[in-house]
Amino acid sequence: MSNGNPKEFVKKLELQFPNFRLASISEKSDLHEALESGGTNEPQGFINNKSLVAFTANVSGQNRQDCLNSTLLAQLVADKMHPDEEDIEAWYKAFTHVLSKIGWIAPGKEFSKFETDQSMFEMENVVLDILGATLSGSAIAIIAKTLGALKKLSDSDNKLVMFEKNSHSLNKGSFQIALADETNGQVSMTMSMFHLSTSSNIKKIVFFKSAKDQSQMKFNANTFVLNPEIYGIVRMDILQKIGDDSKDFIASLEF
């Protein structure tokens, strides 16, 4: 796959940083300490701006950092190009375009409208059902732990405040959930994006509950595979691009 000049691509990117940061609410979390303390043989979950990224025990520390940094970069570029997210599909295309240029390979998939026969739906259960269609039981268990860790955060916790403020307004919002795995040195990331619009008030988007006739939801599920040779070319460029800001938007969750 030809990526042109990935270093030049990263250099020209323009980012839009959200107003709500960990540092603006409390002290910065130590991302590197969190990654190191998790070692390379324990599953972990992270808040990454308006995404949740979980890792199986198989993923190395370096690859965990690469997954977090690259997905943060792609979010910030997509936010710059489509700041109001009125066209969520355009936002997602920008997001995946950035990933494709820095080493991630993914087949293109369209958004689907969420349909249910039930009169009520719960976002948490929808997330687990959709990801469960492509992930193993052990992988879904890690996603469930990540959601559980998010649910346990107090309403005043700076991690939760940042995630909620950056992922939704009063009546609409979007977020992503990803599970990264590594097999024989190859990293893959199964990711779903959810976009919600509702006549109800959203307080906690991942745990939102609604009558189906009061809300509409679209989702996209995709699996990305990392080309380490290409990403290795731009790893330092990406670190320089997002700089210390990564610590303002990425925080570990306690399982």
C-alpha positions as CSV (number, residue, x, y, z in Angstrom):
1,M,0.0,0.0,0.0
2,S,1.4,3.4,-1.0
3,N,1.0,6.1,1.6
4,G,3.0,8.8,-0.3
5,N,5.2,10.6,2.2
6,P,3.7,9.9,5.6
7,K,6.1,12.3,7.3
8,E,5.0,15.2,5.1
9,F,1.4,14.2,5.6
10,V,1.7,14.4,9.4
11,K,3.6,17.7,9.2
12,K,0.8,19.4,7.3
13,L,-2.0,18.2,9.6
14,E,-4.0,20.8,11.5
15,L,-5.5,19.9,14.9
16,Q,-8.4,21.1,16.9
17,F,-7.9,20.6,20.6
18,P,-11.1,20.4,22.7
19,N,-11.8,22.9,25.4
20,F,-12.1,20.3,28.2
21,R,-8.8,18.8,29.2
22,L,-7.6,16.8,32.2
23,A,-5.2,19.6,33.1
24,S,-8.0,22.2,33.0
25,I,-9.9,20.3,35.6
26,S,-7.2,18.7,37.8
27,E,-3.6,17.7,37.6
28,K,-2.4,15.8,34.6
29,S,-2.4,12.0,34.7
30,D,0.8,10.3,34.1
31,L,0.1,8.3,30.9
32,H,3.5,6.7,30.6
33,E,3.3,5.5,34.2
34,A,-0.1,4.0,33.6
35,L,1.2,2.1,30.5
36,E,4.2,0.9,32.3
37,S,2.3,-0.2,35.5
38,G,0.0,-2.2,33.3
39,G,3.1,-4.1,31.9
40,T,2.7,-6.1,28.8
41,N,0.7,-9.0,30.3
42,E,-2.4,-7.3,31.7
43,P,-5.5,-5.9,29.9
44,Q,-6.1,-2.2,30.3
45,G,-8.7,0.4,29.4
46,F,-8.2,4.1,28.6
47,I,-10.3,7.2,28.0
48,N,-8.9,8.8,24.9
49,N,-10.6,12.2,24.4
50,K,-14.1,11.0,23.3
51,S,-13.0,7.4,22.7
52,L,-12.5,4.4,24.9
53,V,-9.6,2.2,24.0
54,A,-9.1,-1.2,25.6
55,F,-6.2,-3.6,25.3
56,T,-5.8,-7.3,25.6
57,A,-2.9,-8.7,27.6
58,N,-1.1,-9.5,24.3
59,V,-0.4,-5.9,23.3
60,S,3.0,-4.5,24.0
61,G,3.6,-1.3,25.9
62,Q,4.9,0.4,22.7
63,N,2.0,-0.7,20.6
64,R,-0.4,0.5,23.3
65,Q,1.1,4.0,23.1
66,D,1.0,3.9,19.3
67,C,-2.7,3.0,19.3
68,L,-3.6,5.7,21.8
69,N,-1.5,8.4,20.1
70,S,-2.6,7.6,16.6
71,T,-6.3,7.5,17.5
72,L,-6.0,10.8,19.4
73,L,-4.3,12.4,16.4
74,A,-7.0,11.2,14.0
75,Q,-9.8,12.6,16.4
76,L,-8.1,16.0,16.6
77,V,-7.7,16.3,12.8
78,A,-11.3,15.2,12.2
79,D,-12.5,17.7,14.8
80,K,-10.6,20.5,12.9
81,M,-12.2,19.5,9.6
82,H,-15.7,18.9,11.0
83,P,-16.0,20.7,14.3
84,D,-19.7,20.5,14.8
85,E,-20.0,16.8,13.7
86,E,-23.3,17.5,12.0
87,D,-22.1,15.2,9.2
88,I,-20.8,12.3,11.3
89,E,-20.0,10.3,8.3
90,A,-17.7,13.1,7.0
91,W,-16.1,13.2,10.4
92,Y,-15.5,9.5,10.4
93,K,-14.0,9.5,6.8
94,A,-11.6,12.2,7.9
95,F,-10.7,10.1,11.0
96,T,-10.1,6.9,9.0
97,H,-8.2,8.9,6.3
98,V,-5.7,10.0,8.9
99,L,-5.2,6.5,10.2
100,S,-4.8,5.2,6.7
101,K,-2.0,7.7,6.0
102,I,0.0,6.8,9.1
103,G,0.0,3.1,8.8
104,W,-3.4,1.7,9.7
105,I,-5.2,-0.5,7.1
106,A,-9.0,-0.8,7.1
107,P,-11.7,-1.7,4.7
108,G,-14.3,1.0,4.2
109,K,-17.6,0.4,5.9
110,E,-20.7,2.5,5.9
111,F,-22.8,3.6,8.9
112,S,-25.9,1.5,9.8
113,K,-29.0,2.7,11.5
114,F,-29.6,1.1,14.8
115,E,-32.9,-0.8,14.9
116,T,-34.6,-2.6,17.7
117,D,-37.9,-4.4,18.4
118,Q,-37.8,-3.3,22.0
119,S,-39.6,-0.2,23.2
120,M,-36.5,0.9,25.2
121,F,-32.8,0.6,24.5
122,E,-29.7,1.0,26.7
123,M,-26.5,2.2,25.0
124,E,-24.3,0.0,27.1
125,N,-26.0,-3.1,25.9
126,V,-26.1,-1.9,22.3
127,V,-22.3,-1.4,22.4
128,L,-21.7,-4.9,23.8
129,D,-24.0,-6.5,21.3
130,I,-22.5,-4.7,18.3
131,L,-18.9,-5.4,19.3
132,G,-19.9,-8.9,20.3
133,A,-20.7,-9.7,16.7
134,T,-17.0,-9.5,15.8
135,L,-15.1,-10.1,19.0
136,S,-14.4,-13.2,21.1
137,G,-16.0,-13.7,24.5
138,S,-12.7,-12.9,26.3
139,A,-12.3,-9.7,24.3
140,I,-15.9,-8.6,25.1
141,A,-15.1,-9.2,28.7
142,I,-12.3,-6.6,28.5
143,I,-14.7,-4.1,26.9
144,A,-17.2,-4.9,29.7
145,K,-14.5,-4.2,32.3
146,T,-13.7,-0.9,30.6
147,L,-17.3,0.2,30.6
148,G,-17.6,-0.9,34.2
149,A,-14.6,1.1,35.2
150,L,-16.1,4.2,33.4
151,K,-19.4,3.6,35.3
152,K,-17.6,3.6,38.6
153,L,-16.2,7.0,38.2
154,S,-17.8,9.7,40.3
155,D,-19.6,12.5,38.5
156,S,-16.9,14.9,39.6
157,D,-14.0,12.8,38.4
158,N,-11.9,14.8,36.0
159,K,-11.6,11.8,33.6
160,L,-15.4,11.4,33.3
161,V,-16.0,15.1,33.1
162,M,-13.5,15.4,30.2
163,F,-15.0,12.4,28.3
164,E,-18.6,13.6,28.7
165,K,-17.9,17.2,27.8
166,N,-16.0,16.3,24.7
167,S,-18.3,13.5,23.5
168,H,-21.8,15.2,23.6
169,S,-24.0,18.2,23.9
170,L,-27.4,18.2,25.6
171,N,-29.2,16.3,22.8
172,K,-26.6,14.7,20.5
173,G,-23.1,13.2,20.7
174,S,-20.8,10.6,19.4
175,F,-18.1,8.3,20.8
176,Q,-15.9,5.4,19.8
177,I,-15.0,2.2,21.6
178,A,-12.0,0.1,20.4
179,L,-10.4,-3.2,21.5
180,A,-6.8,-3.7,20.4
181,D,-5.1,-7.1,20.2
182,E,-1.7,-8.3,19.1
183,T,-0.9,-11.7,17.5
184,N,2.6,-12.6,16.3
185,G,3.6,-9.0,16.4
186,Q,0.6,-7.8,14.3
187,V,-1.6,-5.2,16.0
188,S,-5.3,-5.0,15.1
189,M,-7.9,-2.6,16.5
190,T,-11.7,-3.4,16.3
191,M,-13.5,-0.1,16.7
192,S,-17.1,1.0,16.6
193,M,-18.4,4.5,16.4
194,F,-21.8,5.5,17.8
195,H,-23.7,8.7,16.9
196,L,-26.7,9.6,19.0
197,S,-29.4,12.2,18.6
198,T,-32.3,12.4,21.0
199,S,-35.1,14.6,22.3
200,S,-34.0,13.6,25.8
201,N,-31.1,15.1,27.8
202,I,-27.8,13.2,27.6
203,K,-26.0,13.0,30.9
204,K,-23.8,10.0,30.5
205,I,-23.7,9.0,26.8
206,V,-22.3,5.4,27.1
207,F,-25.0,4.6,29.7
208,F,-27.8,6.5,28.0
209,K,-31.3,4.9,28.2
210,S,-34.2,6.0,26.0
211,A,-37.5,5.0,24.4
212,K,-36.6,4.1,20.8
213,D,-39.1,6.6,19.4
214,Q,-37.3,9.4,21.2
215,S,-33.8,8.8,19.9
216,Q,-31.9,7.9,16.7
217,M,-28.6,6.2,16.6
218,K,-26.1,5.3,13.8
219,F,-23.1,3.1,14.2
220,N,-20.0,1.9,12.3
221,A,-17.9,-1.2,13.1
222,N,-14.5,-1.7,11.5
223,T,-11.2,-3.5,12.1
224,F,-7.9,-1.7,11.6
225,V,-4.6,-3.4,11.2
226,L,-1.3,-1.6,11.8
227,N,1.6,-1.6,9.4
228,P,4.5,-1.2,11.8
229,E,7.0,-0.2,9.1
230,I,4.9,2.8,8.0
231,Y,4.0,3.8,11.6
232,G,7.6,3.6,12.6
233,I,8.4,6.3,10.1
234,V,6.0,8.8,11.7
235,R,6.0,7.7,15.4
236,M,8.2,10.6,16.5
237,D,6.5,13.1,14.2
238,I,3.1,12.2,15.8
239,L,4.6,12.6,19.2
240,Q,5.8,16.0,18.3
241,K,2.5,16.9,16.7
242,I,0.4,16.1,19.7
243,G,3.2,17.0,22.2
244,D,2.4,17.0,25.9
245,D,-1.2,17.5,25.0
246,S,-1.7,13.7,24.9
247,K,-1.5,13.7,28.7
248,D,-4.5,16.1,28.8
249,F,-6.8,13.8,26.9
250,I,-5.7,10.2,27.6
251,A,-6.3,8.7,31.1
252,S,-6.2,5.1,32.4
253,L,-9.3,3.4,33.9
254,E,-8.9,1.2,36.9
255,F,-10.2,-2.3,36.4
